[in-house]
Amino acid sequence: MKNNSQKLKISRIEAQKRPGRYNVYINNEYAFPISEEVLIKYMIFKGSEFTSAEIEQIKAADNLSKLYGKAVDFISYRQRTQFEVEKKLKDLTDDEIMIANVIERLIKIDLINDKNYAKNYIRQVADGKNKGPGAATRYLQQKGVAEAVINDALKQYYSKTKVVQNAQQIAQKLFDHYNRYPYNKRIEKVKLTMMRKGFSFDDIDQVLDLIDKTIDENQQNLILKKTCAKVWKKYHAIDSYQRRQKVKQALYRKGFDLDDIDQFLDDLEG
């Protein structure tokens, strides 16, 4: 039976090509690799003696050190949430205790800070003026940030005043952009796009009352005329009453005003 209390002597320590990594030899035979951090922590040097149990402890510490190093590398590219780091570490190991130790250490030295992550992201969204609070919330939820943390960051960096200012600016640009559509369709497209950008129904309705919705009547009439001509031709084979109803329904679905449609059809049939 192996004596676990028997001391094993370190005969050589050799630096690897990778900085901060070393190979440890026992009785002139390669035994295990180790990081500089663990080497210093356990005071390992040539001539040191350890039991088998102690060596297993050193190996475990090195595995933890390597996992920590991979976590730091992952974070070094950009800021990460706790959820993201945990997910990355779970791809590397099934040891939940090691993962918890690494996460705890990263939080302690502020390399993981979900509150700062949420604040930085929401401030970026608010200043970017292209997304609403809903979009920021959805993104942070996907990153595993707690709802309370998200709400606190929104209150601090995306005030109601800022939301309305951004929403009004976006709504005006969208309304102007969709000028090739009938008025009602323009409004519909503005609403749908702003919903996708993360603005609430209330915010959208509020800013639609604030923007300049002046339309070019001549352009709108031209759009109606061209669209009506295509639809009118499509239903040429049916009787006049059904034709008018079909055309009227089709144009209404496309966003034209019913009064404008009736007026145009009266002129067309007259």
C-alpha beads as a LAMMPS data file, in Angstrom:
LAMMPS data file: protein, C-alpha beads

270 atoms
269 bonds

1 atom types
1 bond types

-500.0 500.0 xlo xhi
-500.0 500.0 ylo yhi
-500.0 500.0 zlo zhi

Masses

1 110.0

Atoms # bond

1 1 1 0.000 0.000 0.000
2 1 1 1.279 3.442 -0.965
3 1 1 2.305 5.612 1.976
4 1 1 0.639 8.997 1.452
5 1 1 2.743 10.506 4.223
6 1 1 5.989 9.722 2.392
7 1 1 7.765 12.869 1.251
8 1 1 8.560 13.325 -2.425
9 1 1 11.439 15.632 -3.302
10 1 1 11.360 18.198 -6.092
11 1 1 14.475 17.525 -8.149
12 1 1 14.085 20.166 -10.847
13 1 1 11.853 23.085 -11.921
14 1 1 11.996 24.021 -15.587
15 1 1 10.431 27.083 -17.226
16 1 1 8.080 26.391 -20.122
17 1 1 8.047 28.411 -23.314
18 1 1 4.794 29.939 -22.114
19 1 1 5.556 32.802 -19.721
20 1 1 4.584 32.093 -16.130
21 1 1 4.375 28.310 -16.569
22 1 1 6.797 25.699 -15.221
23 1 1 7.374 21.950 -15.345
24 1 1 8.069 20.224 -12.038
25 1 1 10.230 17.103 -11.795
26 1 1 10.331 14.565 -8.967
27 1 1 13.298 12.217 -8.822
28 1 1 14.413 13.640 -12.172
29 1 1 11.155 12.587 -13.827
30 1 1 8.498 14.959 -15.117
31 1 1 5.672 15.123 -12.594
32 1 1 3.286 17.987 -13.360
33 1 1 3.024 21.540 -14.762
34 1 1 2.433 24.546 -12.547
35 1 1 1.825 28.295 -12.735
36 1 1 4.123 30.889 -11.207
37 1 1 1.289 31.967 -8.918
38 1 1 0.969 28.460 -7.400
39 1 1 4.739 28.022 -7.390
40 1 1 5.072 31.056 -5.141
41 1 1 1.992 30.302 -3.037
42 1 1 3.200 26.813 -2.096
43 1 1 6.897 27.814 -1.970
44 1 1 7.936 25.154 -4.453
45 1 1 11.622 25.054 -5.292
46 1 1 14.336 22.485 -5.944
47 1 1 14.732 20.348 -2.887
48 1 1 11.220 20.974 -1.525
49 1 1 9.461 17.912 -0.192
50 1 1 5.738 17.202 -0.335
51 1 1 3.455 14.289 0.398
52 1 1 1.288 12.790 -2.349
53 1 1 -1.742 14.459 -0.800
54 1 1 -0.010 17.826 -0.847
55 1 1 0.990 17.368 -4.466
56 1 1 -2.628 16.609 -5.382
57 1 1 -3.584 19.809 -3.587
58 1 1 -0.965 21.710 -5.597
59 1 1 -2.284 20.223 -8.854
60 1 1 -5.821 21.240 -7.937
61 1 1 -4.612 24.761 -7.169
62 1 1 -2.915 24.880 -10.566
63 1 1 -6.092 23.754 -12.319
64 1 1 -7.934 26.546 -10.530
65 1 1 -5.217 29.007 -11.529
66 1 1 -5.469 27.957 -15.182
67 1 1 -9.243 28.306 -15.141
68 1 1 -8.925 31.735 -13.584
69 1 1 -6.410 32.737 -16.264
70 1 1 -8.805 31.662 -19.019
71 1 1 -11.579 33.677 -17.401
72 1 1 -9.354 36.755 -17.273
73 1 1 -8.446 36.269 -20.945
74 1 1 -12.155 36.039 -21.792
75 1 1 -12.869 39.277 -19.940
76 1 1 -9.860 41.092 -21.364
77 1 1 -11.446 41.475 -24.824
78 1 1 -14.454 43.365 -23.448
79 1 1 -16.543 43.701 -20.319
80 1 1 -18.583 40.608 -19.477
81 1 1 -21.469 39.806 -17.157
82 1 1 -21.336 37.110 -14.507
83 1 1 -23.687 34.993 -16.617
84 1 1 -21.381 35.193 -19.639
85 1 1 -18.284 34.229 -17.654
86 1 1 -20.062 31.342 -15.947
87 1 1 -21.274 30.071 -19.323
88 1 1 -17.729 30.239 -20.707
89 1 1 -16.274 28.396 -17.712
90 1 1 -18.921 25.675 -17.948
91 1 1 -17.654 24.998 -21.453
92 1 1 -14.209 24.397 -19.933
93 1 1 -15.012 22.369 -16.824
94 1 1 -17.815 20.571 -14.998
95 1 1 -16.347 21.452 -11.612
96 1 1 -18.962 23.784 -10.110
97 1 1 -16.816 24.508 -7.064
98 1 1 -13.911 25.701 -9.206
99 1 1 -16.240 27.858 -11.259
100 1 1 -17.741 29.395 -8.119
101 1 1 -14.249 30.116 -6.755
102 1 1 -13.183 31.830 -9.967
103 1 1 -16.388 33.904 -10.141
104 1 1 -16.041 34.941 -6.505
105 1 1 -12.469 36.054 -7.061
106 1 1 -13.344 38.026 -10.204
107 1 1 -16.205 39.788 -8.425
108 1 1 -13.967 40.593 -5.480
109 1 1 -11.439 42.419 -7.649
110 1 1 -14.219 44.042 -9.726
111 1 1 -13.437 42.275 -13.003
112 1 1 -17.062 41.155 -12.945
113 1 1 -19.548 43.865 -12.034
114 1 1 -23.046 43.515 -13.460
115 1 1 -24.135 46.884 -12.071
116 1 1 -21.367 48.706 -13.916
117 1 1 -22.016 46.618 -17.021
118 1 1 -25.701 47.616 -17.019
119 1 1 -24.953 51.283 -16.340
120 1 1 -22.342 51.477 -19.096
121 1 1 -24.574 49.779 -21.644
122 1 1 -27.689 51.815 -20.885
123 1 1 -25.725 55.061 -20.887
124 1 1 -24.336 54.055 -24.291
125 1 1 -27.835 53.319 -25.610
126 1 1 -29.255 56.578 -24.260
127 1 1 -26.406 58.629 -25.720
128 1 1 -26.592 56.753 -29.026
129 1 1 -30.186 57.979 -29.475
130 1 1 -31.154 55.016 -31.655
131 1 1 -32.785 52.591 -29.190
132 1 1 -35.361 52.751 -26.464
133 1 1 -35.209 51.372 -22.921
134 1 1 -37.019 48.206 -23.990
135 1 1 -34.219 47.241 -26.371
136 1 1 -31.616 47.882 -23.669
137 1 1 -33.607 45.773 -21.216
138 1 1 -33.911 42.855 -23.644
139 1 1 -30.164 42.902 -24.344
140 1 1 -29.223 42.943 -20.672
141 1 1 -31.695 40.180 -19.870
142 1 1 -30.019 38.026 -22.514
143 1 1 -26.722 38.714 -20.755
144 1 1 -28.178 37.437 -17.486
145 1 1 -28.347 40.773 -15.672
146 1 1 -30.899 40.856 -12.843
147 1 1 -34.097 42.816 -13.412
148 1 1 -33.523 45.023 -10.358
149 1 1 -30.045 45.941 -11.626
150 1 1 -31.456 46.826 -15.050
151 1 1 -34.225 48.974 -13.588
152 1 1 -31.795 50.882 -11.352
153 1 1 -29.549 51.620 -14.329
154 1 1 -32.501 52.778 -16.432
155 1 1 -33.629 55.178 -13.717
156 1 1 -30.143 56.609 -13.425
157 1 1 -29.099 56.864 -17.067
158 1 1 -32.239 56.766 -19.233
159 1 1 -34.733 59.191 -17.737
160 1 1 -38.240 59.684 -19.088
161 1 1 -37.179 63.044 -20.510
162 1 1 -34.281 61.426 -22.364
163 1 1 -36.553 58.666 -23.666
164 1 1 -39.012 61.202 -25.116
165 1 1 -36.213 63.277 -26.649
166 1 1 -34.693 60.243 -28.360
167 1 1 -38.055 58.854 -29.409
168 1 1 -39.128 62.162 -30.945
169 1 1 -35.926 62.423 -32.936
170 1 1 -36.229 58.846 -34.208
171 1 1 -39.935 59.194 -35.007
172 1 1 -39.333 62.310 -37.082
173 1 1 -36.574 60.638 -39.082
174 1 1 -38.739 57.578 -39.695
175 1 1 -41.781 59.608 -40.735
176 1 1 -39.671 61.553 -43.216
177 1 1 -38.016 58.353 -44.443
178 1 1 -41.333 56.618 -45.223
179 1 1 -42.611 59.485 -47.388
180 1 1 -43.241 57.175 -50.339
181 1 1 -46.090 55.521 -48.416
182 1 1 -49.638 56.755 -47.771
183 1 1 -50.021 58.737 -44.561
184 1 1 -51.655 55.978 -42.502
185 1 1 -49.077 53.446 -43.648
186 1 1 -46.305 55.875 -42.745
187 1 1 -47.646 56.153 -39.213
188 1 1 -47.999 52.371 -38.966
189 1 1 -44.420 51.822 -40.118
190 1 1 -43.118 54.431 -37.682
191 1 1 -44.916 52.712 -34.811
192 1 1 -43.724 49.216 -35.724
193 1 1 -40.125 50.312 -36.189
194 1 1 -40.093 52.188 -32.906
195 1 1 -41.562 49.184 -31.106
196 1 1 -38.716 47.061 -32.464
197 1 1 -36.289 49.716 -31.248
198 1 1 -37.603 49.311 -27.721
199 1 1 -40.019 52.177 -27.163
200 1 1 -43.324 51.646 -25.360
201 1 1 -46.779 52.279 -26.847
202 1 1 -47.255 55.276 -24.571
203 1 1 -43.924 56.825 -25.562
204 1 1 -44.668 56.291 -29.253
205 1 1 -48.135 57.853 -29.045
206 1 1 -46.727 60.795 -27.109
207 1 1 -43.999 61.639 -29.617
208 1 1 -46.264 61.155 -32.625
209 1 1 -48.194 64.131 -31.296
210 1 1 -44.972 66.138 -31.137
211 1 1 -43.379 65.533 -34.538
212 1 1 -44.047 67.458 -37.731
213 1 1 -46.443 65.287 -39.768
214 1 1 -46.973 67.750 -42.594
215 1 1 -47.488 65.863 -45.847
216 1 1 -47.065 66.779 -49.494
217 1 1 -50.604 66.566 -50.846
218 1 1 -49.451 66.392 -54.455
219 1 1 -47.107 63.524 -53.670
220 1 1 -49.820 61.665 -51.744
221 1 1 -52.231 62.067 -54.663
222 1 1 -49.602 60.768 -57.053
223 1 1 -49.005 57.710 -54.862
224 1 1 -52.755 57.077 -54.690
225 1 1 -53.105 57.464 -58.447
226 1 1 -50.309 55.031 -59.280
227 1 1 -51.407 52.452 -56.712
228 1 1 -55.044 52.694 -57.704
229 1 1 -54.220 52.238 -61.386
230 1 1 -52.441 48.948 -60.623
231 1 1 -55.224 47.628 -58.413
232 1 1 -57.969 48.816 -60.775
233 1 1 -56.334 46.924 -63.595
234 1 1 -56.001 43.802 -61.444
235 1 1 -59.778 43.568 -60.952
236 1 1 -60.784 44.411 -64.505
237 1 1 -62.653 41.145 -65.057
238 1 1 -65.372 41.619 -62.403
239 1 1 -68.464 43.823 -62.431
240 1 1 -68.136 47.502 -61.600
241 1 1 -69.619 47.362 -58.089
242 1 1 -67.435 44.451 -56.956
243 1 1 -64.476 46.034 -58.680
244 1 1 -64.935 49.258 -56.746
245 1 1 -65.264 47.382 -53.448
246 1 1 -62.194 45.244 -54.102
247 1 1 -60.121 48.272 -55.077
248 1 1 -61.391 50.232 -52.103
249 1 1 -60.490 47.411 -49.687
250 1 1 -57.046 46.950 -51.235
251 1 1 -56.216 50.649 -51.063
252 1 1 -57.457 50.932 -47.484
253 1 1 -55.207 48.029 -46.449
254 1 1 -52.321 49.874 -48.047
255 1 1 -52.934 52.845 -45.766
256 1 1 -54.918 55.284 -47.869
257 1 1 -57.681 57.367 -46.320
258 1 1 -61.228 56.175 -47.138
259 1 1 -62.426 59.636 -48.115
260 1 1 -59.467 60.067 -50.469
261 1 1 -60.129 56.636 -51.966
262 1 1 -63.816 57.383 -52.568
263 1 1 -63.015 60.747 -54.114
264 1 1 -60.425 59.233 -56.415
265 1 1 -62.715 56.360 -57.481
266 1 1 -65.550 58.799 -58.140
267 1 1 -63.270 60.803 -60.405
268 1 1 -62.002 57.620 -62.059
269 1 1 -65.487 56.240 -62.755
270 1 1 -66.975 59.608 -63.621

Bonds

1 1 1 2
2 1 2 3
3 1 3 4
4 1 4 5
5 1 5 6
6 1 6 7
7 1 7 8
8 1 8 9
9 1 9 10
10 1 10 11
11 1 11 12
12 1 12 13
13 1 13 14
14 1 14 15
15 1 15 16
16 1 16 17
17 1 17 18
18 1 18 19
19 1 19 20
20 1 20 21
21 1 21 22
22 1 22 23
23 1 23 24
24 1 24 25
25 1 25 26
26 1 26 27
27 1 27 28
28 1 28 29
29 1 29 30
30 1 30 31
31 1 31 32
32 1 32 33
33 1 33 34
34 1 34 35
35 1 35 36
36 1 36 37
37 1 37 38
38 1 38 39
39 1 39 40
40 1 40 41
41 1 41 42
42 1 42 43
43 1 43 44
44 1 44 45
45 1 45 46
46 1 46 47
47 1 47 48
48 1 48 49
49 1 49 50
50 1 50 51
51 1 51 52
52 1 52 53
53 1 53 54
54 1 54 55
55 1 55 56
56 1 56 57
57 1 57 58
58 1 58 59
59 1 59 60
60 1 60 61
61 1 61 62
62 1 62 63
63 1 63 64
64 1 64 65
65 1 65 66
66 1 66 67
67 1 67 68
68 1 68 69
69 1 69 70
70 1 70 71
71 1 71 72
72 1 72 73
73 1 73 74
74 1 74 75
75 1 75 76
76 1 76 77
77 1 77 78
78 1 78 79
79 1 79 80
80 1 80 81
81 1 81 82
82 1 82 83
83 1 83 84
84 1 84 85
85 1 85 86
86 1 86 87
87 1 87 88
88 1 88 89
89 1 89 90
90 1 90 91
91 1 91 92
92 1 92 93
93 1 93 94
94 1 94 95
95 1 95 96
96 1 96 97
97 1 97 98
98 1 98 99
99 1 99 100
100 1 100 101
101 1 101 102
102 1 102 103
103 1 103 104
104 1 104 105
105 1 105 106
106 1 106 107
107 1 107 108
108 1 108 109
109 1 109 110
110 1 110 111
111 1 111 112
112 1 112 113
113 1 113 114
114 1 114 115
115 1 115 116
116 1 116 117
117 1 117 118
118 1 118 119
119 1 119 120
120 1 120 121
121 1 121 122
122 1 122 123
123 1 123 124
124 1 124 125
125 1 125 126
126 1 126 127
127 1 127 128
128 1 128 129
129 1 129 130
130 1 130 131
131 1 131 132
132 1 132 133
133 1 133 134
134 1 134 135
135 1 135 136
136 1 136 137
137 1 137 138
138 1 138 139
139 1 139 140
140 1 140 141
141 1 141 142
142 1 142 143
143 1 143 144
144 1 144 145
145 1 145 146
146 1 146 147
147 1 147 148
148 1 148 149
149 1 149 150
150 1 150 151
151 1 151 152
152 1 152 153
153 1 153 154
154 1 154 155
155 1 155 156
156 1 156 157
157 1 157 158
158 1 158 159
159 1 159 160
160 1 160 161
161 1 161 162
162 1 162 163
163 1 163 164
164 1 164 165
165 1 165 166
166 1 166 167
167 1 167 168
168 1 168 169
169 1 169 170
170 1 170 171
171 1 171 172
172 1 172 173
173 1 173 174
174 1 174 175
175 1 175 176
176 1 176 177
177 1 177 178
178 1 178 179
179 1 179 180
180 1 180 181
181 1 181 182
182 1 182 183
183 1 183 184
184 1 184 185
185 1 185 186
186 1 186 187
187 1 187 188
188 1 188 189
189 1 189 190
190 1 190 191
191 1 191 192
192 1 192 193
193 1 193 194
194 1 194 195
195 1 195 196
196 1 196 197
197 1 197 198
198 1 198 199
199 1 199 200
200 1 200 201
201 1 201 202
202 1 202 203
203 1 203 204
204 1 204 205
205 1 205 206
206 1 206 207
207 1 207 208
208 1 208 209
209 1 209 210
210 1 210 211
211 1 211 212
212 1 212 213
213 1 213 214
214 1 214 215
215 1 215 216
216 1 216 217
217 1 217 218
218 1 218 219
219 1 219 220
220 1 220 221
221 1 221 222
222 1 222 223
223 1 223 224
224 1 224 225
225 1 225 226
226 1 226 227
227 1 227 228
228 1 228 229
229 1 229 230
230 1 230 231
231 1 231 232
232 1 232 233
233 1 233 234
234 1 234 235
235 1 235 236
236 1 236 237
237 1 237 238
238 1 238 239
239 1 239 240
240 1 240 241
241 1 241 242
242 1 242 243
243 1 243 244
244 1 244 245
245 1 245 246
246 1 246 247
247 1 247 248
248 1 248 249
249 1 249 250
250 1 250 251
251 1 251 252
252 1 252 253
253 1 253 254
254 1 254 255
255 1 255 256
256 1 256 257
257 1 257 258
258 1 258 259
259 1 259 260
260 1 260 261
261 1 261 262
262 1 262 263
263 1 263 264
264 1 264 265
265 1 265 266
266 1 266 267
267 1 267 268
268 1 268 269
269 1 269 270
